[in-house]
């Protein structure tokens, strides 16, 4: 009998995905940017926070965008997501930085609250490659940490 036919060739690889992590690294993405909020995040339907809140970029360049004092739109948490300096994906007040409710996408635009002239992400819309949230708190004195010593 004749030999079996050769197997079909493997399918071509899928097309490359667009870069993730924002446009802060230029056309190729990979920017590192975020917000510093000196108080705990709250479940609130109105803006909160203080003028100590800042936006920043770490890569490809280091920049800090301090609060301008022009309004109190520092932080907004809502079912739509998290916003710094405006509303989440809204048109009324452009947010310096906003993240969708599932933290998968975001937007950044010129923002009066932080006086950033354009997106801190490098492009107005981006996909989130990683989201980090750091919380620094002092444990209560009655906590087991207090046995390690006192910190000032």
C-alpha angles and dihedrals in degrees: 000000000000117000117265116266116264116265116266116265116266116265116265116265116265116264114269116270120242113263117275130212099063132283095280090112093058123256091338095058122216097131120159114213140139150137135279114215115184094202133054118278112253137203096244137149091207133058117271140167134081143269088268089076112106139180119222145179123213102177139070085005134003115243135155123205109199123200111275096210090232094119142352099247094123104133133004126181117189140149086271093059143265124318136187116199102359140004128318109268089335136145102216100068117013110229119228085218132000132172127201120247092262093044091236099114138023147182135218128187142158107299132196092203093063101021093234106156094211143355114323087207093062092244129046096243129038144164117239114239092180136359120200125190118190122190121190115195137161110236117235116265091246090058121103088249089071088071089068092066139272122296125201 
